Amino acid sequence: SNVYGPGDNFDPDNAMVVPSLISRIENGENPLYVWGDGSAIRDLVYSNDVAKGMLQAAYYGTQGGYVNLGSGIGVSILELIKTLAEIGDFEYEFDTTKPSGFPKRVMDISKAKKLIGYNPSTSLKDGLISTWEWYRKNKKEFELKKNYFKNWIMNKLLGKTIVITGGSGMAGSAISRALNSFEDVKIRLISRNINNYLINEKNVEIVPFDLTSSSFNQNP
């Protein structure tokens, strides 16, 4: 699921879909250009609902298994953009020459409801309003978080090779894109299906996913 809410990462270079869109709108991107045709469906869940679910899981237990903490509701990217447009004043355009992403990702939360009484109750619009208001009031705090991330990279990762799996998805791509801003960090991106987000990035070595290949097994 895509968890969003106050205190999120709003860096458009590596944030998830909701905070990334809010950041771009707040910073004057108008019209807002959105990849794909808006048909992709995602599970968007407010962070407070997930936090409550985690506490419920700790208190009631999950009988030794796992539970999904999402909204259980599919929201199209088009619906998300339209809801944001009800809150803020901006225009938007979909760029259908770009990929829309995986067609549908929605969590099955039936087990969480049964075992721990999980019940995410925050509507999409209410969650977006709360998140957007927090960002408007706390932009300086977000900038500090960006600096913390940069300082950690500078101290821990420079001169090293970072191996990232799942590179054909948003998470692997976003992490790679963020790390690529540091010239002395080399990235080995391992993926089954390489997307076009990173083909031209200067420090990224694309490695096809193959458990038997020497490139996969060699020490990074």
C-alpha positions in Angstrom: 0.0 0.0 0.0 1.0 3.6 -0.4 1.1 5.1 3.1 0.9 8.9 3.2 0.3 11.6 5.9 1.9 14.3 8.0 5.7 14.0 8.4 6.0 12.3 5.0 8.9 12.6 2.6 7.9 15.3 0.1 11.0 15.3 -2.0 9.6 14.9 -5.6 12.8 13.1 -6.7 12.2 10.1 -4.4 8.8 10.5 -2.6 5.8 8.3 -3.0 2.9 9.4 -5.2 0.8 11.5 -2.8 3.6 13.6 -1.2 5.4 13.9 -4.5 2.3 15.4 -6.2 1.6 17.7 -3.3 5.2 19.0 -3.3 5.1 19.6 -7.0 1.8 21.5 -6.8 3.0 23.6 -3.9 6.1 24.5 -5.8 4.2 25.9 -8.7 4.1 23.2 -11.3 1.0 24.2 -13.2 -0.2 22.4 -15.2 0.9 19.4 -13.2 2.1 16.7 -15.7 1.3 13.2 -14.7 2.7 10.1 -16.3 0.3 7.7 -17.9 -3.4 7.9 -18.5 -4.5 7.9 -14.9 -5.9 4.4 -15.0 -3.5 2.7 -12.6 -5.1 1.8 -9.3 -3.4 2.0 -6.0 -4.2 1.4 -2.3 -3.7 4.8 -0.6 -3.9 4.7 3.2 -3.5 7.5 5.8 -0.6 7.0 8.2 -2.7 7.4 11.3 -4.9 4.5 10.3 -1.8 2.3 9.7 -0.3 3.4 13.1 -3.5 2.4 14.9 -3.3 -0.9 13.0 0.2 -1.6 14.2 -0.8 -0.9 17.8 -3.8 -3.3 17.4 -1.5 -6.0 15.9 0.9 -5.6 18.9 -2.0 -5.8 21.4 -4.2 -8.5 19.9 -1.5 -10.5 18.1 -1.8 -12.0 14.6 -1.6 -15.7 15.5 1.9 -16.0 14.3 1.1 -14.8 10.8 1.1 -11.5 9.0 -1.7 -9.0 8.2 -2.0 -6.3 5.5 -2.4 -2.8 6.7 -3.8 -0.8 3.8 -7.1 0.9 3.0 -8.4 -2.1 1.1 -9.8 0.4 -1.5 -8.6 0.9 -5.0 -8.1 4.5 -6.1 -7.1 5.4 -9.6 -4.5 8.0 -10.2 -7.1 10.0 -12.1 -9.3 10.0 -9.0 -6.4 11.0 -6.8 -5.6 13.9 -9.1 -9.2 15.1 -9.2 -9.4 14.9 -5.4 -6.3 17.0 -5.0 -7.7 19.5 -7.5 -10.8 19.9 -5.2 -8.4 20.9 -2.5 -5.9 23.0 -4.3 -6.1 25.3 -7.3 -4.1 23.8 -10.2 -4.5 22.4 -13.7 -3.2 19.0 -14.7 -2.4 17.0 -17.9 -1.7 13.3 -18.3 1.2 12.3 -20.5 0.2 9.2 -22.2 3.5 8.8 -23.9 4.9 7.8 -20.5 4.0 4.5 -18.7 1.1 4.3 -16.3 2.8 1.7 -14.0 1.4 -1.6 -12.8 -2.4 -1.6 -13.5 -3.7 -2.5 -10.0 -2.3 -2.9 -6.5 -4.8 -3.1 -3.7 -4.3 -4.8 -0.3 -6.6 -7.5 1.0 -7.2 -6.3 4.6 -9.9 -8.9 5.5 -7.5 -10.8 7.8 -6.5 -7.7 9.6 -10.2 -6.8 10.2 -10.9 -10.3 11.5 -7.9 -10.8 13.8 -7.1 -7.3 15.1 -10.3 -5.3 14.4 -8.4 -3.1 11.9 -10.7 -0.5 10.4 -9.0 2.3 8.4 -11.6 5.1 8.5 -9.9 8.2 7.1 -11.4 9.2 3.7 -9.1 10.0 0.9 -10.0 13.7 0.8 -9.7 14.1 4.6 -6.3 12.4 4.6 -5.1 14.6 1.7 -6.3 17.8 3.4 -4.5 16.9 6.6 -1.3 15.9 4.7 -1.3 19.0 2.6 -1.9 21.4 5.5 1.0 19.8 7.4 3.4 20.3 4.5 2.4 23.9 4.1 3.2 24.6 7.8 6.3 22.4 8.0 8.4 22.9 4.9 11.4 23.7 6.9 11.1 20.5 8.9 11.0 18.6 5.6 14.2 20.4 4.4 16.0 19.3 7.6 15.0 15.7 6.9 16.5 16.0 3.4 19.7 17.2 5.0 19.8 14.3 7.4 19.5 11.9 4.5 22.3 13.7 2.6 24.6 13.7 5.6 24.1 10.0 6.2 24.9 9.3 2.5 28.0 11.4 2.7 29.3 9.6 5.8 28.3 6.0 5.0 28.1 5.4 1.3 30.5 7.5 -0.7 33.0 5.4 -2.6 30.9 2.2 -2.3 28.7 0.2 -4.6 25.0 0.0 -3.6 22.9 -3.0 -4.9 19.2 -2.3 -5.3 16.7 -5.0 -6.2 13.2 -4.4 -7.5 14.5 -1.7 -9.8 11.6 -1.9 -12.3 9.2 -0.6 -9.6 8.8 2.9 -8.1 10.7 2.1 -4.9 13.9 0.8 -6.5 13.8 3.5 -9.2 13.3 6.3 -6.7 16.1 5.1 -4.4 18.4 4.8 -7.3 17.6 8.2 -8.6 18.2 9.7 -5.2 21.5 8.0 -4.7 22.6 8.9 -8.2 22.8 12.6 -7.2 26.0 11.6 -5.3 28.8 11.3 -7.9 30.9 8.9 -5.8 28.2 6.4 -5.2 28.0 3.6 -7.8 24.6 1.8 -8.1 24.1 -1.8 -9.3 20.4 -2.1 -10.2 19.0 -5.6 -10.4 15.6 -6.1 -12.0 13.5 -8.5 -14.0 12.0 -5.9 -16.2 14.1 -2.7 -16.6 11.9 0.4 -17.0 13.0 3.6 -18.7 13.4 5.7 -15.6 17.1 5.1 -15.2 18.6 4.0 -18.5 20.5 7.2 -19.0 21.6 7.7 -15.4 25.4 8.0 -15.3 26.3 5.9 -12.2 23.8 3.1 -12.7 24.8 -0.3 -13.8 21.8 -2.2 -15.1 22.0 -5.9 -14.2 19.2 -8.3 -15.5 17.7 -10.4 -12.8 19.1 -13.9 -13.0 19.9 -16.0 -9.9 22.3 -18.1 -11.9 24.2 -15.3 -13.6 27.7 -14.4 -12.5 26.8 -10.7 -12.5 24.1 -11.4 -9.8 26.3 -13.5 -7.6 29.5 -11.5 -7.8 30.4 -9.5 -4.7 29.4 -5.8 -5.2 
